[in-house]
């Protein structure tokens, strides 16, 4: 469940930065605390629908623009995002538009790569 929170938080952070806002400024516009906004961006807080609506309005975006998680998958996974669920969700978004044949080919390649990787790298 925390994977979705992290994806939404990352999307909020991306949009906030695109708008040139600090966490403090976004929090001020949304009538929230900057600590809350920071926790939402990190995926540490479960955002309420009311707070999500306030943030969307403060960012000046449409709801569907915020939930465009395809934009999240365009960004490389940062060093602090070692959560397997998060990485697998991103991977799933990358594979979803592909054909079954392409997914099978990628799966076979992945299996071969995993065979040659040392065990400590696989974790």
C-alpha positions in Angstrom: 0.0 0.0 0.0 2.8 2.4 0.7 3.9 2.1 -2.9 1.0 4.1 -4.2 1.5 6.8 -1.5 5.1 7.1 -2.6 4.1 7.4 -6.3 1.6 10.1 -5.4 4.1 11.9 -3.2 6.7 11.8 -5.9 4.3 13.2 -8.4 3.3 16.1 -6.0 7.0 16.8 -5.5 7.7 16.9 -9.2 4.7 19.2 -9.9 5.7 21.4 -7.0 9.2 21.8 -8.3 7.9 22.4 -11.8 5.8 25.3 -10.4 8.9 26.7 -8.6 7.4 26.2 -5.2 9.0 25.2 -1.9 7.3 22.8 0.4 6.6 25.8 2.7 5.0 27.8 -0.1 2.9 24.9 -1.3 1.8 24.2 2.3 0.9 27.9 2.8 -1.2 28.0 -0.4 -2.9 24.7 0.5 -3.4 25.7 4.2 -1.4 22.8 5.4 1.8 22.5 7.4 5.1 22.1 5.5 5.9 19.1 7.7 2.7 17.4 6.4 3.5 18.3 2.8 7.0 16.9 3.2 5.7 13.7 4.8 3.2 13.3 1.9 6.0 13.8 -0.7 8.0 11.1 1.0 5.1 8.7 1.2 5.3 8.7 4.9 1.7 10.1 5.5 -1.5 8.8 4.1 -3.0 11.8 2.5 -6.7 12.5 3.0 -8.9 13.3 0.1 -9.5 16.8 1.4 -5.7 17.5 1.7 -5.2 16.0 -1.8 -7.8 18.4 -3.2 -6.1 21.4 -1.4 -2.7 20.4 -2.8 -4.2 20.0 -6.3 -5.7 23.5 -6.1 -2.6 25.0 -4.7 -0.5 23.5 -7.5 -3.0 24.8 -10.1 -3.3 21.5 -11.8 -6.2 19.2 -12.7 -6.8 15.9 -10.8 -5.9 13.8 -13.8 -2.6 15.7 -14.3 -1.6 14.8 -10.7 -2.5 11.1 -11.2 -0.6 10.9 -14.5 1.8 8.3 -13.1 3.4 7.7 -16.5 5.3 10.9 -15.8 6.7 9.4 -12.6 8.1 6.4 -14.6 10.0 8.8 -16.9 12.2 9.7 -14.0 15.1 7.4 -12.9 14.8 5.7 -9.6 16.7 7.7 -7.0 19.2 6.2 -4.6 16.8 6.5 -1.7 14.0 4.5 -3.4 15.2 1.0 -2.6 11.7 -0.2 -1.8 11.0 -3.3 -3.9 7.3 -2.6 -4.2 8.1 0.9 -5.6 10.6 -0.4 -8.1 8.3 -3.3 -9.2 5.4 -0.8 -9.6 7.6 1.4 -11.9 8.6 -1.7 -13.8 5.0 -2.8 -14.2 4.1 0.6 -15.7 6.9 0.3 -18.2 5.8 -3.2 -19.3 2.0 -2.6 -19.3 1.8 -1.1 -22.8 4.1 -3.8 -24.3 2.8 -6.9 -26.1 2.9 -10.4 -24.5 5.7 -11.4 -26.8 7.8 -8.4 -25.8 7.1 -9.1 -22.1 8.1 -12.7 -22.6 11.4 -11.7 -24.3 12.1 -9.2 -21.5 11.4 -12.0 -18.9 13.8 -14.4 -20.6 16.5 -11.7 -20.7 15.9 -10.9 -17.1 16.3 -14.6 -16.2 19.6 -14.8 -18.0 20.9 -11.7 -16.3 19.9 -13.0 -12.9 21.8 -16.3 -13.6 25.1 -14.4 -14.0 24.7 -11.8 -11.2 26.4 -12.5 -7.9 23.8 -13.4 -5.2 24.5 -10.2 -3.1 23.6 -8.0 -6.0 20.2 -9.6 -6.5 18.9 -8.5 -3.0 
